[in-house]
Amino acid sequence: MRRSDALWRRTNSGVVVLGVSATRPTIVTGPAADLWELLEAPVRIDDVIDQIARLHGTTGGRVRADVTAVLETWTRDRAIEPLQ
């Protein structure tokens, strides 16, 4: 779930996210921008991966590494609460 104290903005090309402990924002486009939207409410990581895969017409296995990397960055930067 997104942290309420993380700063973010939707742009024409994606989402800019600045977590509480980040030194610079993360800029994401495409599926990662969709990922930020899906984190509005508490959700399980496997459900997020499945939803991203469905939105982009692929399999969870193909997006898992990318989604996991972005989630790790946002967790480290304290932009999101850790997912289960």
Secondary structure as the mmCIF struct_conf table of DSSP 4:
data_model
#
loop_
_struct_conf.conf_type_id
_struct_conf.id
_struct_conf.beg_label_comp_id
_struct_conf.beg_label_asym_id
_struct_conf.beg_label_seq_id
_struct_conf.end_label_comp_id
_struct_conf.end_label_asym_id
_struct_conf.end_label_seq_id
STRN STRN1 ARG A 2 ARG A 2
TURN_TY1_P TURN_TY1_P1 SER A 4 ASP A 5
STRN STRN2 LEU A 7 ARG A 10
BEND BEND1 ASN A 12 SER A 13
STRN STRN3 VAL A 15 LEU A 18
TURN_TY1_P TURN_TY1_P2 VAL A 20 SER A 21
BEND BEND2 THR A 23 ARG A 24
STRN STRN4 THR A 26 VAL A 28
TURN_TY1_P TURN_TY1_P3 GLY A 30 GLY A 30
HELX_RH_AL_P HELX_RH_AL_P1 PRO A 31 LEU A 38
TURN_TY1_P TURN_TY1_P4 LEU A 39 GLU A 40
BEND BEND3 ALA A 41 ALA A 41
HELX_RH_AL_P HELX_RH_AL_P2 ILE A 45 LEU A 55
TURN_TY1_P TURN_TY1_P5 HIS A 56 GLY A 57
BEND BEND4 THR A 58 THR A 58
HELX_RH_AL_P HELX_RH_AL_P3 GLY A 60 ARG A 76
TURN_TY1_P TURN_TY1_P6 ASP A 77 ARG A 78
BEND BEND5 ALA A 79 ALA A 79
STRN STRN5 ILE A 80 ILE A 80
HELX_LH_PP_P HELX_LH_PP_P1 GLU A 81 LEU A 83
#
